[in-house]
């Protein structure tokens, strides 16, 4: 059960109070303060303060100093324990926007017309998006001939960030880009999210695919209120497609297969999906824009009957007086041990 009244955030610190008792017992039995008596054999009593830089403390003074430092230690221990007695109730909110990323992992995404490759650049774009995200739930699907759900829609961006390095075209053996299947998987994930939140899909691809009935699939999503945004990866000049063996893929004429950014195709899909087409670059502007588009119309909702109790920390009520009590000791130390002067 949560605490409702006075309590300590870290009560184990209170064990430090037990140190006061052994120190008091040691002080009672110690012979430290008797060293002056032993020195009387070597000098007159009235000269000892000048020789030792101190004077002998009587029993009352000793225990007065002990009480001073014991109270100071107790104040510090209580401060470290974190006393609390009041709190503030904060309403919890759930993000009002959901975004599913569709990452094309076909062999054409290994083309190196952007450095180090389209795939590496796409992974970096996703990481930038996760780093800049402030309140959009995100899921990730990788697709080629088959669509794979890498992570479901989640608020935990670290999960996606952890999975990114292992995503490559080597995950699939049967090549191709079946975007329609990936769109269907994304729609299934979005269907499990609150219906009053903004639903969006982000396609990250070079557009090097041809699939029948793709327009109808995108229009159906748009009719259902799901927007399709597209992030284009690659260059219009393109480059040869590398194979699994490290050599370039060859066509029927034994020539390297070329792949280029099909920007017009991607822009067409974004327009059908009531979304935006954005060309990837090395700045954060593209991912920032995507997050803005994904959050449009999706307001954060108050979670039903969900509130967080934030305790008001009051340790400084004890810490400040304790620090003030220490200052005279520093002043005496500076008097006894003067600093060096240049």
Residue, then its C-alpha position, 0 to 999 in steps of 0.5 A: x500500500x502507498x504511504x498516506x502520511x509522514x514517512x521517509x523515502x529512504x528509511x535505511x539511512x536512519x541506521x546512521x543514528x546508531x553511530x552516535x552511541x558508540x562514539x559517545x561510549x568511546x568519548x567516555x573511555x577515551x584517553x585522548x583528552x588526557x594527553x595534556x596531563x601527560x605533557x605536564x611533565x615536560x612544560x608548565x601548565x600555563x605554557x601548554x596552550x601556546x605549545x600545543x595550539x589548544x587548551x584542555x577541555x573540561x568534561x562539560x565542554x567535551x560533552x557540549x561539543x559532542x552534543x553539538x556534533x551529534x545533533x548535527x549528524x542526526x539532522x544530516x541523517x534525517x535529511x538523507x532519509x528523505x522526510x515526507x508528509x504531503x504530496x501532489x496528485x497528478x493526472x496521468x495522460x495517454x498519448x493521443x497518436x499512434x505511428x507504425x513504421x514500415x521499413x523496406x528490407x528488400x535487397x535494393x535497400x542495401x544500395x550504397x547511393x547514400x552512405x553507407x547504404x540505404x538500409x543504414x540510413x533508414x535505421x538512422x532515421x528511425x533512431x532519430x525519430x525515436x530520440x526526438x519522439x515526445x508522446x507518439x506511440x510507435x510500432x515497427x514492421x520490417x517487410x520484403x516478401x513477408x512482413x515481420x512485426x519487429x515491435x508492437x505499438x509501444x511507448x518504450x522507444x528503447x525496445x525499438x532502438x535495441x532491435x535496430x542494429x539486427x535489422x537488414x535484408x539478410x532477414x529474408x531469403x525470398x526477395x520482393x517487396x509486398x507492401x500491401x501485406x505490410x499495410x494490412x499488418x500495420x492496420x491490424x496493430x492500429x486497430x488495437x489502439x484507442x479509436x479516438x487517437x490519431x493513426x498513421x503509418x510511415x513507409x520508409x522505402x526507395x519505392x523500388x516495387x510494383x504491386x497490383x491493387x496497392x492503390x486500393x489498399x492505401x485508399x481503404x486505409x485513408x477511408x478508415x482514418x489512417x494516414x500514410x506518410x512516406x520517407x524516401x531513401x536513395x537518390x534518383x541516380x541510384x546504384x547497383x544492388x548487392x547480393x548475399x555473396x558480396x557481388x552485385x545482382x545480375x539481370x538476364x543479360x548478366x548486367x548489374x541490377x540497378x535500383x534508383x529512388x522511385x520518388x514519383x511512385x512514393x509521392x503518389x502513395x503519400x497523396x493517396x494516403x492523405x499523408x506527406x512525402x519527405x525525402x530523407x536527409x542528414x538533419x533532424x528536420x525530416x523526422x521532426x516533420x514526421x512526428x509533427x504530422x503523426x501527432x496532428x489531431x491526436x490530443x493526449x487523453x486523461x487516463x480514466x481513474x489513473x493518477x500519480x502521487x508525487x511526494x513533496x520532498x522536505x529534506x532541505x528543512x533539515x539540510x539547510x540548518x545543518x549546513x549553517x551549523x557547520x560554518x563556524x567549524x570551518x571558520x575556526x579551522x581557517x583561523x587555526x590553519x591559515x592559508x598560504x599566501x603567494 
